[in-house]
Amino acid sequence: MSLFRGLKFLTTVNDLRTLPHEGREVAFAGRSNAGKSSAINTLANHTRLAYVSKTPGRTQHINYFTFGSDELKRLVDLPGYGYAEVPAAVRAHWETLLGRYLKERDNLIGLVLIMDSRRPLTELDRRMLDWFLPTGKPVHCLLTKSDKLSNQERTQALRGVQKEFADNPQVTVQLFSSLKKQGVEETEKVVGAWFTQTEPDDVELTNGE
């Protein structure tokens, strides 16, 4: 079975104090409507595992999934950002939650950053990177909805983001299409390597406090 095919919902939290204390996790983050939930569903080969909303900002909590029966090996679906139709107080709470989680969560071994291939590296995407890159942990960028671009446009989008991080081996980039189910194997290879390279004893257990 592939890495993501065994994904199972574990729990949802809205406060860093209630995060699981043990284990290792990979987080998926992305701007609202960038295709994050669709990407997770495609990787898991499950149409309704992660909630896909037509209204940006509907995913308001941190959702945990396990890779099969191993609850110490998890995928974390972070709230989408860039939402415009939510109260300012709610938006501020989400941003604080995301920032602290990305900067302080020791159990987190890598970040998969979801970006629409037609509009990559927005100001908010860069903010996510500013929070996370100082940790020294790897980032893998998925340029989603690549099926909406021509071959030339796909090449330009990929090369443009790769050029941005040409001097930073911490960041890798690929194209991804949920509709065409393209890029699944490459994503599995990258995320699987993160778990392989990070032994449990290397992770200092914390809840980000």
C-alpha positions in Angstrom: 0.0 0.0 0.0 1.2 3.5 -0.8 2.0 5.9 2.0 -1.1 8.0 1.7 -3.7 5.3 0.8 -4.0 4.3 4.5 -4.8 7.8 5.8 -7.5 7.8 8.5 -9.0 10.7 10.4 -7.7 10.9 14.0 -8.9 14.1 15.6 -9.4 17.9 15.2 -8.0 20.6 17.5 -8.3 24.3 17.8 -5.7 25.0 20.5 -2.0 24.2 20.6 -2.3 22.9 24.1 -4.4 20.0 22.9 -2.1 18.8 20.2 -0.8 15.2 20.5 2.3 15.0 22.6 4.1 12.1 20.8 4.9 11.1 17.3 6.1 12.7 14.0 3.9 14.7 11.6 4.0 16.3 8.2 1.8 19.4 7.8 -0.1 20.5 4.7 -0.7 24.2 4.4 -2.1 26.4 1.7 -4.1 29.4 0.7 -7.8 29.0 0.6 -8.9 27.6 -2.8 -5.4 26.5 -3.7 -6.5 22.9 -3.8 -5.2 21.6 -0.5 -8.1 19.4 0.5 -8.3 18.1 -3.1 -4.6 17.2 -3.0 -5.0 15.3 0.2 -8.0 13.4 -1.1 -6.1 12.6 -4.3 -3.1 11.4 -2.5 -5.3 9.2 -0.3 -7.4 8.0 -3.2 -10.4 9.0 -1.2 -13.0 11.5 -2.4 -14.2 12.8 1.0 -11.3 12.3 3.4 -10.4 16.0 3.7 -13.2 18.5 3.5 -13.5 20.4 0.2 -15.4 23.6 0.6 -16.7 26.1 -2.0 -16.4 28.8 0.6 -12.8 29.8 1.5 -12.0 29.6 5.1 -14.4 26.9 6.1 -11.7 24.6 7.5 -11.1 26.4 10.8 -9.2 23.8 12.8 -6.1 21.7 12.7 -7.1 18.2 11.5 -5.0 15.1 12.2 -4.9 12.0 10.1 -2.8 8.9 10.7 -0.9 6.9 8.1 -2.7 3.6 8.6 -2.9 2.2 12.1 0.3 4.0 13.3 -1.0 6.9 15.3 2.5 8.2 15.9 3.0 8.9 12.2 0.6 11.6 11.1 -0.5 14.1 8.4 -1.7 17.4 9.7 -4.2 19.5 7.6 -3.8 23.1 8.6 -6.5 25.8 8.2 -6.5 27.5 4.8 -5.3 31.1 4.8 -6.2 34.1 2.6 -9.8 34.0 3.6 -11.7 37.2 3.1 -15.2 36.4 4.4 -14.5 35.7 8.1 -14.5 38.0 11.1 -11.2 39.8 11.8 -10.9 38.1 15.2 -11.3 34.6 13.7 -8.7 35.5 11.1 -6.3 36.7 13.7 -6.8 33.5 15.8 -6.0 31.3 12.7 -2.9 33.3 11.9 -1.6 33.1 15.5 -2.4 29.3 15.5 -0.6 28.7 12.2 2.4 30.9 13.1 3.0 29.3 16.4 2.5 25.8 15.1 4.9 26.2 12.2 7.6 27.9 14.3 7.4 25.9 17.5 6.0 22.4 16.9 9.0 20.1 17.4 7.0 17.0 16.3 6.7 18.6 12.8 9.3 17.1 10.5 8.3 18.8 7.2 5.9 21.1 5.5 4.0 20.5 2.2 3.0 24.0 0.9 0.1 24.0 -1.5 0.1 26.8 -4.1 -2.1 27.3 -7.1 0.3 26.9 -10.1 -1.3 30.0 -11.7 -0.6 32.2 -8.7 2.3 30.8 -6.7 4.3 32.6 -3.9 1.6 35.1 -2.8 2.4 37.3 0.1 0.6 34.9 2.4 2.6 31.9 1.0 5.8 33.8 1.8 4.6 34.5 5.3 4.2 30.8 5.9 7.7 30.2 4.6 9.0 33.0 6.8 7.6 31.3 9.8 8.8 27.8 8.9 12.1 28.1 7.0 14.1 29.2 10.1 13.4 25.8 11.7 15.7 24.3 9.1 13.1 21.5 8.3 12.2 20.7 4.7 9.5 22.3 2.6 8.0 20.6 -0.5 5.9 22.9 -2.7 3.0 21.4 -4.6 2.0 23.6 -7.6 -1.6 22.5 -7.9 -4.2 22.8 -10.7 -1.4 22.3 -13.2 -4.0 20.8 -15.6 -5.3 24.3 -16.1 -2.0 25.4 -17.7 -0.5 24.7 -21.1 2.7 22.7 -21.3 4.7 25.9 -21.7 2.9 27.6 -18.8 3.5 24.6 -16.5 7.2 24.7 -17.3 7.4 28.4 -16.6 5.5 28.1 -13.3 7.7 25.2 -12.1 11.0 26.9 -13.2 9.9 30.2 -11.7 9.4 28.7 -8.2 12.5 26.5 -8.5 14.5 29.6 -9.4 13.2 31.4 -6.3 14.8 28.7 -4.1 17.7 27.7 -6.3 20.1 28.5 -3.4 18.0 26.8 -0.7 18.2 23.0 -0.8 15.6 23.0 2.1 12.9 23.7 -0.5 11.8 21.3 -3.3 9.0 22.0 -5.9 6.8 19.9 -8.2 3.7 20.2 -10.3 0.5 18.5 -9.1 -3.0 17.9 -10.6 -5.8 16.4 -8.5 -8.0 16.2 -11.6 -5.4 14.3 -13.7 -4.0 12.5 -10.6 -0.5 13.7 -11.6 2.4 14.1 -9.2 1.2 11.6 -6.6 4.2 9.3 -6.8 6.6 12.2 -6.5 4.9 13.6 -3.4 4.8 10.1 -1.8 8.5 9.8 -2.4 9.4 13.1 -0.8 7.2 12.7 2.2 8.1 9.1 2.7 11.8 10.1 2.7 11.1 12.6 5.5 9.8 9.9 7.7 12.6 7.5 6.8 15.3 10.1 7.6 13.7 11.2 10.9 13.9 8.6 13.6 11.5 8.8 16.5 14.3 9.4 19.0 15.3 12.5 17.1 11.9 14.2 17.9 11.7 16.2 21.1 8.1 15.7 22.3 6.2 19.0 22.7 2.9 20.6 22.2 4.3 23.9 21.1 3.9 25.6 24.4 
